Amino acid sequence: MAILLAQVEVQVGALDHAAESGFHWLPFNKLELQFYNIRHVQQHTGELCERFGAHGEVEVGWVGMG
């Protein structure tokens, strides 16, 4: 885990936040792309939780802070 966290610091530090996203269909910069990706993952996680709950197969518990 320490290696992973160290690599995150290196890669995020090297990222040019003002550069274009790299995807012609996403008209914003790399920093905005990071927020977009976080929200995108949250949306799909919510959809999966909803589907699991609808079928009664898996109960996904809420994870809070503290």
PDB file with one MODEL, atoms N, CA, C and O in Angstrom:
MODEL        1
ATOM      1  N   MET A   1       0.822  -1.187   0.000  1.00  0.00           N
ATOM      2  CA  MET A   1       0.000   0.000   0.000  1.00  0.00           C
ATOM      3  C   MET A   1       0.869   1.255   0.000  1.00  0.00           C
ATOM      4  O   MET A   1       0.522   2.253  -0.631  1.00  0.00           O
ATOM      5  N   ALA A   2       1.979   1.203   0.696  1.00  0.00           N
ATOM      6  CA  ALA A   2       2.869   2.361   0.748  1.00  0.00           C
ATOM      7  C   ALA A   2       3.415   2.694  -0.639  1.00  0.00           C
ATOM      8  O   ALA A   2       3.558   3.865  -0.991  1.00  0.00           O
ATOM      9  N   ILE A   3       3.718   1.662  -1.422  1.00  0.00           N
ATOM     10  CA  ILE A   3       4.213   1.886  -2.787  1.00  0.00           C
ATOM     11  C   ILE A   3       3.138   2.547  -3.632  1.00  0.00           C
ATOM     12  O   ILE A   3       3.422   3.470  -4.396  1.00  0.00           O
ATOM     13  N   LEU A   4       1.914   2.081  -3.497  1.00  0.00           N
ATOM     14  CA  LEU A   4       0.793   2.659  -4.240  1.00  0.00           C
ATOM     15  C   LEU A   4       0.593   4.128  -3.876  1.00  0.00           C
ATOM     16  O   LEU A   4       0.462   4.974  -4.761  1.00  0.00           O
ATOM     17  N   LEU A   5       0.569   4.429  -2.597  1.00  0.00           N
ATOM     18  CA  LEU A   5       0.383   5.815  -2.159  1.00  0.00           C
ATOM     19  C   LEU A   5       1.514   6.717  -2.644  1.00  0.00           C
ATOM     20  O   LEU A   5       1.282   7.868  -3.016  1.00  0.00           O
ATOM     21  N   ALA A   6       2.726   6.195  -2.637  1.00  0.00           N
ATOM     22  CA  ALA A   6       3.861   6.979  -3.125  1.00  0.00           C
ATOM     23  C   ALA A   6       3.711   7.263  -4.616  1.00  0.00           C
ATOM     24  O   ALA A   6       4.006   8.370  -5.066  1.00  0.00           O
ATOM     25  N   GLN A   7       3.259   6.287  -5.379  1.00  0.00           N
ATOM     26  CA  GLN A   7       3.059   6.481  -6.814  1.00  0.00           C
ATOM     27  C   GLN A   7       1.941   7.478  -7.096  1.00  0.00           C
ATOM     28  O   GLN A   7       2.029   8.261  -8.042  1.00  0.00           O
ATOM     29  N   VAL A   8       0.896   7.451  -6.282  1.00  0.00           N
ATOM     30  CA  VAL A   8      -0.186   8.429  -6.447  1.00  0.00           C
ATOM     31  C   VAL A   8       0.378   9.836  -6.285  1.00  0.00           C
ATOM     32  O   VAL A   8       0.076  10.723  -7.083  1.00  0.00           O
ATOM     33  N   GLU A   9       1.186  10.041  -5.267  1.00  0.00           N
ATOM     34  CA  GLU A   9       1.790  11.366  -5.051  1.00  0.00           C
ATOM     35  C   GLU A   9       2.644  11.788  -6.239  1.00  0.00           C
ATOM     36  O   GLU A   9       2.574  12.937  -6.675  1.00  0.00           O
ATOM     37  N   VAL A  10       3.442  10.875  -6.763  1.00  0.00           N
ATOM     38  CA  VAL A  10       4.311  11.186  -7.902  1.00  0.00           C
ATOM     39  C   VAL A  10       3.477  11.528  -9.132  1.00  0.00           C
ATOM     40  O   VAL A  10       3.725  12.541  -9.786  1.00  0.00           O
ATOM     41  N   GLN A  11       2.495  10.696  -9.450  1.00  0.00           N
ATOM     42  CA  GLN A  11       1.709  10.885 -10.665  1.00  0.00           C
ATOM     43  C   GLN A  11       0.828  12.127 -10.590  1.00  0.00           C
ATOM     44  O   GLN A  11       0.726  12.870 -11.565  1.00  0.00           O
ATOM     45  N   VAL A  12       0.200  12.356  -9.462  1.00  0.00           N
ATOM     46  CA  VAL A  12      -0.646  13.550  -9.311  1.00  0.00           C
ATOM     47  C   VAL A  12       0.218  14.804  -9.354  1.00  0.00           C
ATOM     48  O   VAL A  12      -0.179  15.815  -9.933  1.00  0.00           O
ATOM     49  N   GLY A  13       1.384  14.740  -8.751  1.00  0.00           N
ATOM     50  CA  GLY A  13       2.293  15.881  -8.775  1.00  0.00           C
ATOM     51  C   GLY A  13       2.798  16.209 -10.169  1.00  0.00           C
ATOM     52  O   GLY A  13       3.081  17.368 -10.471  1.00  0.00           O
ATOM     53  N   ALA A  14       2.912  15.199 -11.020  1.00  0.00           N
ATOM     54  CA  ALA A  14       3.423  15.395 -12.380  1.00  0.00           C
ATOM     55  C   ALA A  14       2.329  15.806 -13.365  1.00  0.00           C
ATOM     56  O   ALA A  14       2.632  16.182 -14.497  1.00  0.00           O
ATOM     57  N   LEU A  15       1.084  15.740 -12.956  1.00  0.00           N
ATOM     58  CA  LEU A  15      -0.037  16.027 -13.849  1.00  0.00           C
ATOM     59  C   LEU A  15      -0.150  17.518 -14.135  1.00  0.00           C
ATOM     60  O   LEU A  15      -0.143  18.338 -13.217  1.00  0.00           O
ATOM     61  N   ASP A  16      -0.254  17.861 -15.408  1.00  0.00           N
ATOM     62  CA  ASP A  16      -0.476  19.255 -15.811  1.00  0.00           C
ATOM     63  C   ASP A  16      -1.977  19.517 -15.752  1.00  0.00           C
ATOM     64  O   ASP A  16      -2.706  19.187 -16.688  1.00  0.00           O
ATOM     65  N   HIS A  17      -2.430  20.099 -14.670  1.00  0.00           N
ATOM     66  CA  HIS A  17      -3.863  20.291 -14.439  1.00  0.00           C
ATOM     67  C   HIS A  17      -4.530  21.195 -15.461  1.00  0.00           C
ATOM     68  O   HIS A  17      -5.743  21.120 -15.655  1.00  0.00           O
ATOM     69  N   ALA A  18      -3.760  22.044 -16.113  1.00  0.00           N
ATOM     70  CA  ALA A  18      -4.329  22.971 -17.095  1.00  0.00           C
ATOM     71  C   ALA A  18      -4.397  22.377 -18.503  1.00  0.00           C
ATOM     72  O   ALA A  18      -5.021  22.964 -19.387  1.00  0.00           O
ATOM     73  N   ALA A  19      -3.765  21.224 -18.721  1.00  0.00           N
ATOM     74  CA  ALA A  19      -3.771  20.599 -20.048  1.00  0.00           C
ATOM     75  C   ALA A  19      -5.175  20.115 -20.402  1.00  0.00           C
ATOM     76  O   ALA A  19      -6.007  19.889 -19.524  1.00  0.00           O
ATOM     77  N   GLU A  20      -5.422  19.960 -21.700  1.00  0.00           N
ATOM     78  CA  GLU A  20      -6.715  19.450 -22.150  1.00  0.00           C
ATOM     79  C   GLU A  20      -6.932  18.043 -21.607  1.00  0.00           C
ATOM     80  O   GLU A  20      -5.973  17.345 -21.277  1.00  0.00           O
ATOM     81  N   SER A  21      -8.182  17.632 -21.515  1.00  0.00           N
ATOM     82  CA  SER A  21      -8.532  16.338 -20.933  1.00  0.00           C
ATOM     83  C   SER A  21      -7.912  15.162 -21.678  1.00  0.00           C
ATOM     84  O   SER A  21      -7.628  14.125 -21.078  1.00  0.00           O
ATOM     85  N   GLY A  22      -7.699  15.319 -22.982  1.00  0.00           N
ATOM     86  CA  GLY A  22      -7.173  14.217 -23.785  1.00  0.00           C
ATOM     87  C   GLY A  22      -8.263  13.448 -24.505  1.00  0.00           C
ATOM     88  O   GLY A  22      -7.979  12.519 -25.261  1.00  0.00           O
ATOM     89  N   PHE A  23      -9.514  13.834 -24.272  1.00  0.00           N
ATOM     90  CA  PHE A  23     -10.662  13.212 -24.929  1.00  0.00           C
ATOM     91  C   PHE A  23     -11.447  14.304 -25.640  1.00  0.00           C
ATOM     92  O   PHE A  23     -11.917  15.243 -24.997  1.00  0.00           O
ATOM     93  N   HIS A  24     -11.596  14.197 -26.944  1.00  0.00           N
ATOM     94  CA  HIS A  24     -12.244  15.266 -27.706  1.00  0.00           C
ATOM     95  C   HIS A  24     -13.689  15.503 -27.279  1.00  0.00           C
ATOM     96  O   HIS A  24     -14.213  16.599 -27.477  1.00  0.00           O
ATOM     97  N   TRP A  25     -14.341  14.501 -26.699  1.00  0.00           N
ATOM     98  CA  TRP A  25     -15.738  14.656 -26.284  1.00  0.00           C
ATOM     99  C   TRP A  25     -15.875  15.222 -24.860  1.00  0.00           C
ATOM    100  O   TRP A  25     -16.991  15.448 -24.392  1.00  0.00           O
ATOM    101  N   LEU A  26     -14.767  15.446 -24.183  1.00  0.00           N
ATOM    102  CA  LEU A  26     -14.787  16.048 -22.849  1.00  0.00           C
ATOM    103  C   LEU A  26     -14.050  17.384 -22.907  1.00  0.00           C
ATOM    104  O   LEU A  26     -12.826  17.426 -22.782  1.00  0.00           O
ATOM    105  N   PRO A  27     -14.791  18.469 -23.096  1.00  0.00           N
ATOM    106  CA  PRO A  27     -14.167  19.775 -23.336  1.00  0.00           C
ATOM    107  C   PRO A  27     -13.729  20.506 -22.066  1.00  0.00           C
ATOM    108  O   PRO A  27     -14.161  21.631 -21.815  1.00  0.00           O
ATOM    109  N   PHE A  28     -12.876  19.870 -21.272  1.00  0.00           N
ATOM    110  CA  PHE A  28     -12.355  20.541 -20.089  1.00  0.00           C
ATOM    111  C   PHE A  28     -10.935  20.078 -19.816  1.00  0.00           C
ATOM    112  O   PHE A  28     -10.411  19.223 -20.531  1.00  0.00           O
ATOM    113  N   ASN A  29     -10.305  20.634 -18.785  1.00  0.00           N
ATOM    114  CA  ASN A  29      -8.894  20.335 -18.521  1.00  0.00           C
ATOM    115  C   ASN A  29      -8.720  19.096 -17.632  1.00  0.00           C
ATOM    116  O   ASN A  29      -9.695  18.500 -17.176  1.00  0.00           O
ATOM    117  N   LYS A  30      -7.453  18.726 -17.399  1.00  0.00           N
ATOM    118  CA  LYS A  30      -7.132  17.517 -16.626  1.00  0.00           C
ATOM    119  C   LYS A  30      -7.637  17.577 -15.183  1.00  0.00           C
ATOM    120  O   LYS A  30      -8.065  16.558 -14.639  1.00  0.00           O
ATOM    121  N   LEU A  31      -7.593  18.744 -14.563  1.00  0.00           N
ATOM    122  CA  LEU A  31      -8.097  18.859 -13.196  1.00  0.00           C
ATOM    123  C   LEU A  31      -9.594  18.582 -13.164  1.00  0.00           C
ATOM    124  O   LEU A  31     -10.075  17.823 -12.323  1.00  0.00           O
ATOM    125  N   GLU A  32     -10.323  19.199 -14.080  1.00  0.00           N
ATOM    126  CA  GLU A  32     -11.766  18.960 -14.150  1.00  0.00           C
ATOM    127  C   GLU A  32     -12.063  17.505 -14.491  1.00  0.00           C
ATOM    128  O   GLU A  32     -13.067  16.952 -14.045  1.00  0.00           O
ATOM    129  N   LEU A  33     -11.191  16.889 -15.280  1.00  0.00           N
ATOM    130  CA  LEU A  33     -11.353  15.475 -15.629  1.00  0.00           C
ATOM    131  C   LEU A  33     -11.289  14.593 -14.384  1.00  0.00           C
ATOM    132  O   LEU A  33     -12.001  13.593 -14.300  1.00  0.00           O
ATOM    133  N   GLN A  34     -10.449  14.950 -13.425  1.00  0.00           N
ATOM    134  CA  GLN A  34     -10.347  14.158 -12.197  1.00  0.00           C
ATOM    135  C   GLN A  34     -11.661  14.187 -11.416  1.00  0.00           C
ATOM    136  O   GLN A  34     -12.108  13.159 -10.907  1.00  0.00           O
ATOM    137  N   PHE A  35     -12.278  15.366 -11.323  1.00  0.00           N
ATOM    138  CA  PHE A  35     -13.581  15.467 -10.649  1.00  0.00           C
ATOM    139  C   PHE A  35     -14.655  14.708 -11.427  1.00  0.00           C
ATOM    140  O   PHE A  35     -15.509  14.043 -10.839  1.00  0.00           O
ATOM    141  N   TYR A  36     -14.603  14.815 -12.734  1.00  0.00           N
ATOM    142  CA  TYR A  36     -15.543  14.099 -13.604  1.00  0.00           C
ATOM    143  C   TYR A  36     -15.426  12.590 -13.367  1.00  0.00           C
ATOM    144  O   TYR A  36     -16.438  11.900 -13.244  1.00  0.00           O
ATOM    145  N   ASN A  37     -14.198  12.082 -13.303  1.00  0.00           N
ATOM    146  CA  ASN A  37     -13.973  10.652 -13.090  1.00  0.00           C
ATOM    147  C   ASN A  37     -14.486  10.194 -11.732  1.00  0.00           C
ATOM    148  O   ASN A  37     -15.094   9.129 -11.624  1.00  0.00           O
ATOM    149  N   ILE A  38     -14.243  10.993 -10.695  1.00  0.00           N
ATOM    150  CA  ILE A  38     -14.740  10.637  -9.360  1.00  0.00           C
ATOM    151  C   ILE A  38     -16.258  10.531  -9.384  1.00  0.00           C
ATOM    152  O   ILE A  38     -16.824   9.563  -8.875  1.00  0.00           O
ATOM    153  N   ARG A  39     -16.917  11.522  -9.973  1.00  0.00           N
ATOM    154  CA  ARG A  39     -18.380  11.518 -10.038  1.00  0.00           C
ATOM    155  C   ARG A  39     -18.887  10.349 -10.873  1.00  0.00           C
ATOM    156  O   ARG A  39     -19.911   9.748 -10.548  1.00  0.00           O
ATOM    157  N   HIS A  40     -18.176  10.028 -11.942  1.00  0.00           N
ATOM    158  CA  HIS A  40     -18.565   8.923 -12.818  1.00  0.00           C
ATOM    159  C   HIS A  40     -18.512   7.589 -12.054  1.00  0.00           C
ATOM    160  O   HIS A  40     -19.429   6.774 -12.154  1.00  0.00           O
ATOM    161  N   VAL A  41     -17.444   7.381 -11.299  1.00  0.00           N
ATOM    162  CA  VAL A  41     -17.314   6.162 -10.497  1.00  0.00           C
ATOM    163  C   VAL A  41     -18.408   6.110  -9.431  1.00  0.00           C
ATOM    164  O   VAL A  41     -18.980   5.048  -9.187  1.00  0.00           O
ATOM    165  N   GLN A  42     -18.706   7.249  -8.792  1.00  0.00           N
ATOM    166  CA  GLN A  42     -19.774   7.289  -7.786  1.00  0.00           C
ATOM    167  C   GLN A  42     -21.115   6.899  -8.399  1.00  0.00           C
ATOM    168  O   GLN A  42     -21.891   6.164  -7.788  1.00  0.00           O
ATOM    169  N   GLN A  43     -21.385   7.388  -9.597  1.00  0.00           N
ATOM    170  CA  GLN A  43     -22.657   7.080 -10.249  1.00  0.00           C
ATOM    171  C   GLN A  43     -22.781   5.584 -10.511  1.00  0.00           C
ATOM    172  O   GLN A  43     -23.821   4.991 -10.223  1.00  0.00           O
ATOM    173  N   HIS A  44     -21.739   4.970 -11.052  1.00  0.00           N
ATOM    174  CA  HIS A  44     -21.805   3.540 -11.341  1.00  0.00           C
ATOM    175  C   HIS A  44     -21.850   2.707 -10.061  1.00  0.00           C
ATOM    176  O   HIS A  44     -22.497   1.660 -10.031  1.00  0.00           O
ATOM    177  N   THR A  45     -21.177   3.155  -9.013  1.00  0.00           N
ATOM    178  CA  THR A  45     -21.246   2.456  -7.729  1.00  0.00           C
ATOM    179  C   THR A  45     -22.674   2.475  -7.200  1.00  0.00           C
ATOM    180  O   THR A  45     -23.173   1.459  -6.715  1.00  0.00           O
ATOM    181  N   GLY A  46     -23.329   3.624  -7.291  1.00  0.00           N
ATOM    182  CA  GLY A  46     -24.725   3.734  -6.871  1.00  0.00           C
ATOM    183  C   GLY A  46     -25.637   2.832  -7.677  1.00  0.00           C
ATOM    184  O   GLY A  46     -26.546   2.213  -7.123  1.00  0.00           O
ATOM    185  N   GLU A  47     -25.408   2.750  -8.978  1.00  0.00           N
ATOM    186  CA  GLU A  47     -26.218   1.878  -9.829  1.00  0.00           C
ATOM    187  C   GLU A  47     -26.039   0.414  -9.440  1.00  0.00           C
ATOM    188  O   GLU A  47     -27.009  -0.342  -9.387  1.00  0.00           O
ATOM    189  N   LEU A  48     -24.798   0.014  -9.167  1.00  0.00           N
ATOM    190  CA  LEU A  48     -24.553  -1.363  -8.751  1.00  0.00           C
ATOM    191  C   LEU A  48     -25.236  -1.675  -7.424  1.00  0.00           C
ATOM    192  O   LEU A  48     -25.844  -2.734  -7.272  1.00  0.00           O
ATOM    193  N   CYS A  49     -25.138  -0.761  -6.469  1.00  0.00           N
ATOM    194  CA  CYS A  49     -25.790  -0.960  -5.170  1.00  0.00           C
ATOM    195  C   CYS A  49     -27.295  -1.092  -5.343  1.00  0.00           C
ATOM    196  O   CYS A  49     -27.930  -1.928  -4.700  1.00  0.00           O
ATOM    197  N   GLU A  50     -27.863  -0.268  -6.213  1.00  0.00           N
ATOM    198  CA  GLU A  50     -29.299  -0.323  -6.473  1.00  0.00           C
ATOM    199  C   GLU A  50     -29.697  -1.671  -7.079  1.00  0.00           C
ATOM    200  O   GLU A  50     -30.702  -2.257  -6.678  1.00  0.00           O
ATOM    201  N   ARG A  51     -28.927  -2.154  -8.025  1.00  0.00           N
ATOM    202  CA  ARG A  51     -29.238  -3.442  -8.661  1.00  0.00           C
ATOM    203  C   ARG A  51     -29.087  -4.603  -7.688  1.00  0.00           C
ATOM    204  O   ARG A  51     -29.917  -5.513  -7.667  1.00  0.00           O
ATOM    205  N   PHE A  52     -28.031  -4.572  -6.883  1.00  0.00           N
ATOM    206  CA  PHE A  52     -27.856  -5.623  -5.884  1.00  0.00           C
ATOM    207  C   PHE A  52     -29.029  -5.637  -4.910  1.00  0.00           C
ATOM    208  O   PHE A  52     -29.556  -6.699  -4.578  1.00  0.00           O
ATOM    209  N   GLY A  53     -29.432  -4.464  -4.460  1.00  0.00           N
ATOM    210  CA  GLY A  53     -30.547  -4.367  -3.523  1.00  0.00           C
ATOM    211  C   GLY A  53     -31.858  -4.811  -4.125  1.00  0.00           C
ATOM    212  O   GLY A  53     -32.670  -5.434  -3.441  1.00  0.00           O
ATOM    213  N   ALA A  54     -32.087  -4.504  -5.399  1.00  0.00           N
ATOM    214  CA  ALA A  54     -33.333  -4.874  -6.070  1.00  0.00           C
ATOM    215  C   ALA A  54     -33.485  -6.383  -6.179  1.00  0.00           C
ATOM    216  O   ALA A  54     -34.603  -6.898  -6.165  1.00  0.00           O
ATOM    217  N   HIS A  55     -32.382  -7.084  -6.286  1.00  0.00           N
ATOM    218  CA  HIS A  55     -32.433  -8.540  -6.402  1.00  0.00           C
ATOM    219  C   HIS A  55     -32.298  -9.227  -5.047  1.00  0.00           C
ATOM    220  O   HIS A  55     -32.416 -10.448  -4.953  1.00  0.00           O
ATOM    221  N   GLY A  56     -32.056  -8.461  -4.020  1.00  0.00           N
ATOM    222  CA  GLY A  56     -31.944  -9.016  -2.678  1.00  0.00           C
ATOM    223  C   GLY A  56     -30.742  -9.916  -2.487  1.00  0.00           C
ATOM    224  O   GLY A  56     -30.686 -10.681  -1.524  1.00  0.00           O
ATOM    225  N   GLU A  57     -29.780  -9.836  -3.392  1.00  0.00           N
ATOM    226  CA  GLU A  57     -28.625 -10.728  -3.327  1.00  0.00           C
ATOM    227  C   GLU A  57     -27.542 -10.231  -2.374  1.00  0.00           C
ATOM    228  O   GLU A  57     -26.917 -11.012  -1.657  1.00  0.00           O
ATOM    229  N   VAL A  58     -27.337  -8.937  -2.383  1.00  0.00           N
ATOM    230  CA  VAL A  58     -26.253  -8.369  -1.590  1.00  0.00           C
ATOM    231  C   VAL A  58     -26.757  -7.113  -0.909  1.00  0.00           C
ATOM    232  O   VAL A  58     -27.378  -6.260  -1.544  1.00  0.00           O
ATOM    233  N   GLU A  59     -26.494  -7.002   0.372  1.00  0.00           N
ATOM    234  CA  GLU A  59     -26.832  -5.776   1.081  1.00  0.00           C
ATOM    235  C   GLU A  59     -25.556  -4.957   1.224  1.00  0.00           C
ATOM    236  O   GLU A  59     -24.575  -5.402   1.820  1.00  0.00           O
ATOM    237  N   VAL A  60     -25.590  -3.766   0.670  1.00  0.00           N
ATOM    238  CA  VAL A  60     -24.417  -2.900   0.711  1.00  0.00           C
ATOM    239  C   VAL A  60     -24.606  -1.906   1.845  1.00  0.00           C
ATOM    240  O   VAL A  60     -25.530  -1.093   1.822  1.00  0.00           O
ATOM    241  N   GLY A  61     -23.729  -1.976   2.836  1.00  0.00           N
ATOM    242  CA  GLY A  61     -23.834  -1.092   3.984  1.00  0.00           C
ATOM    243  C   GLY A  61     -23.241   0.277   3.711  1.00  0.00           C
ATOM    244  O   GLY A  61     -22.366   0.423   2.857  1.00  0.00           O
ATOM    245  N   TRP A  62     -23.705   1.261   4.420  1.00  0.00           N
ATOM    246  CA  TRP A  62     -23.202   2.622   4.302  1.00  0.00           C
ATOM    247  C   TRP A  62     -21.902   2.733   5.067  1.00  0.00           C
ATOM    248  O   TRP A  62     -21.801   2.255   6.197  1.00  0.00           O
ATOM    249  N   VAL A  63     -20.912   3.357   4.466  1.00  0.00           N
ATOM    250  CA  VAL A  63     -19.635   3.575   5.132  1.00  0.00           C
ATOM    251  C   VAL A  63     -19.525   5.057   5.435  1.00  0.00           C
ATOM    252  O   VAL A  63     -19.493   5.883   4.523  1.00  0.00           O
ATOM    253  N   GLY A  64     -19.466   5.394   6.716  1.00  0.00           N
ATOM    254  CA  GLY A  64     -19.368   6.793   7.110  1.00  0.00           C
ATOM    255  C   GLY A  64     -17.969   7.136   7.571  1.00  0.00           C
ATOM    256  O   GLY A  64     -17.057   6.311   7.526  1.00  0.00           O
ATOM    257  N   MET A  65     -17.824   8.343   8.006  1.00  0.00           N
ATOM    258  CA  MET A  65     -16.524   8.786   8.513  1.00  0.00           C
ATOM    259  C   MET A  65     -16.550   8.770  10.038  1.00  0.00           C
ATOM    260  O   MET A  65     -17.579   9.033  10.661  1.00  0.00           O
ATOM    261  N   GLY A  66     -15.403   8.457  10.620  1.00  0.00           N
ATOM    262  CA  GLY A  66     -15.263   8.526  12.063  1.00  0.00           C
ATOM    263  C   GLY A  66     -15.750   7.327  12.717  1.00  0.00           C
ATOM    264  O   GLY A  66     -15.702   7.229  13.943  1.00  0.00           O
TER     265      GLY A  66
ENDMDL
END
